[in-house]
Amino acid sequence: MSIGNETGAPRALTIAVLAMGGEGGGVLADWLVDLAEHNGYLAQTTSVPGVAQRTGATVYYIEMFREADVPPGKAPVMALGPVPGEVDVVIASELMEAGRALQRGLVADDRTTLIASTHRVYSMTERTAMGDDRVDSAALLEGGRVAARRFVAADFSRIAEDAGSPISPALYGALAATGALPFGRERFEDAIRRGGVGVKASLEAFAAGFDAAIAGQETVLHVTTVRREVPAAASPAEASAAPGRLPAAVGPRLASLEERMAREFPAKCHAVLRAGLVRAADYQDVAYAGEYLDRLIPLLSALPDRGAASMEVLSETARHLALWMTYEDVARVADLKTRGARFARVAAEVRLTPAQQLEINEFMHPRLEELADAMPAWLGRWMMRSAFARACIGPFTRKGRVVRTSSLRGFLLLYAVAGLRGMRRASLRYRVERERMDRWMEAIVSLAAGQPALAVEVARAQRLIKGYGDTHVRGWGNFQRIMSVLPALRQADDGPPRLRALVKAALSDDSGRALEEKLATV
């Protein structure tokens, strides 16, 4: 097979592989070089590491030039990196990486075969955003369909996991299926065998990726499995067991509360309420789950009917109340970090084998405020006011600490901190949060009958309050500033959309400038 440019002169086959650290992008590049060199081609590979999206993201670039097309005494000149519009094949190990390839202009609609895994590993900008700043996966997929000459997309990560392999062999199999390179399937597989490492699992993943790509091309459909975040009201136990689902039932400890819920609350809200009960009990105890329902009774009584507007107020308030009641304090963080389910999840993610040892390091930097919050209210207030307390505790909070939870000492340390939840109801943080929740609930109740749309937005404004440390302080400050203009919004015809815009502005940046600009218009 001879490939030429516009003038008819032979040219190189060009391939760009965009992969993250640990996904085998380098191995895939080596297979392609080996494939070329054993089948009458000269080949060259380069790699450019990058940290723009997440540490370890690398672009591997491969060029292949058929030896038979090289004039005697000459050698082809190959590029060191991909050139926009001049790439025959682009392989992306994750959907955002495919988007980055589109952004760089590497995908051309008259030339490029784009192969992308549809799973998501959220970028740092998506993870650290104050609100939900995830990129729309559907838009990325549509962009691939429009921009590429041929687009093959499937959840190759899941395919590889099922075969017990990294993702690279599955992507390699998909490439073989496209016919974009002038080599048969057996020759692709021979390169894996010559590599000599993990051959069996790699061949299984190769075959599965090949079949997925063939199915996708035949039906003109793309197998899209985008991993979703767990709904905010789900418990950590549910999150690990069934991501994206609300609990269908509660355990025997909560059976009486579920009966009360069914008896006192409308059926349309049961799914959210059930998740709230599980989350509150998981956070503290069964009595705390009962308090969750108690807090919602005044709102239920204030609703004028059981219509759609009223049910939206109740559901949104119930959802965000569950979040607020399970605020993150030092006991909660330590509890989540020492759960067996977490160790099992991490072991599965790194594919831990019996011959390997897992070590997990936690990077922590608690401030005096977090320590005071965990203390009994009287002691915590004294610690916050006392210069003596700050002088004594300050040196221990100036630098972060590394705690190895996989060691006995580190685990016991965090396990002891998690045990502080037994005294949570007497803590300073509990008293403060309870007072804040009460004022928020009073505002919603006062709006529920006459201005249900505004009540819903007040309930949703709770999403500003999250995390701990500086994140929590900043979110609470934004929430206070927005609630300070609620009286004015109650008098405005467009109060609900204006409140929604204020919350959006607060979530758009952590400097507070966008929010201040919006507040100036109220």
Salt bridges, closest charged atoms under 4 A:
ASP34 OD1 - HIS38 ND1 3.32
ASP34 OD2 - ARG194 NE 2.72
ASP69 OD1 - ARG66 NH2 3.12
GLU86 OE1 - ARG111 NH1 2.81
ASP88 OD2 - ARG11 NH1 3.03
ASP88 OD1 - ARG111 NE 2.83
GLU94 OE1 - ARG54 NH2 3.41
GLU94 OE2 - ARG120 NE 2.64
GLU97 OE2 - ARG54 NH1 3.00
GLU126 OE1 - ARG120 NH2 2.69
ASP132 OD2 - ARG134 NH2 2.75
GLU142 OE1 - ARG145 NH1 3.46
GLU161 OE1 - ARG158 NE 3.76
GLU161 OE2 - ARG227 NH2 3.25
GLU189 OE2 - ARG185 NE 3.21
ASP190 OD1 - ARG193 NH1 3.06
GLU204 OE2 - LYS200 NZ 2.76
GLU258 OE2 - ARG274 NE 2.84
GLU264 OE1 - ARG260 NE 3.22
ASP282 OD2 - ARG332 NH1 3.25
ASP282 OD1 - ARG339 NH1 3.09
ASP285 OD1 - ARG425 NH2 2.85
GLU291 OE2 - ARG425 NE 3.46
ASP294 OD1 - ARG260 NH2 2.75
GLU312 OE2 - ARG460 NH2 3.06
GLU316 OE1 - ARG319 NH2 3.20
GLU316 OE1 - HIS320 NE2 3.88
GLU316 OE1 - ARG460 NE 2.91
ASP329 OD2 - ARG424 NE 2.94
ASP335 OD2 - ARG332 NH1 3.97
ASP335 OD2 - ARG339 NH2 2.80
GLU349 OE2 - ARG345 NH1 3.31
GLU359 OE1 - ARG404 NH1 3.46
GLU362 OE1 - LYS337 NZ 3.06
GLU362 OE2 - ARG342 NH1 2.56
GLU369 OE1 - ARG367 NE 3.74
GLU370 OE2 - ARG367 NH2 3.03
GLU433 OE2 - ARG429 NE 2.80
GLU433 OE2 - ARG436 NH1 3.77
GLU433 OE2 - HIS472 NE2 3.34
ASP438 OD1 - ARG295 NH1 2.83
GLU457 OE2 - ARG460 NH1 3.49
GLU457 OE2 - ARG500 NH1 2.85
ASP470 OD1 - ARG367 NH1 3.05
ASP494 OD1 - ARG498 NH1 3.63
GLU516 OE2 - ARG481 NE 3.17
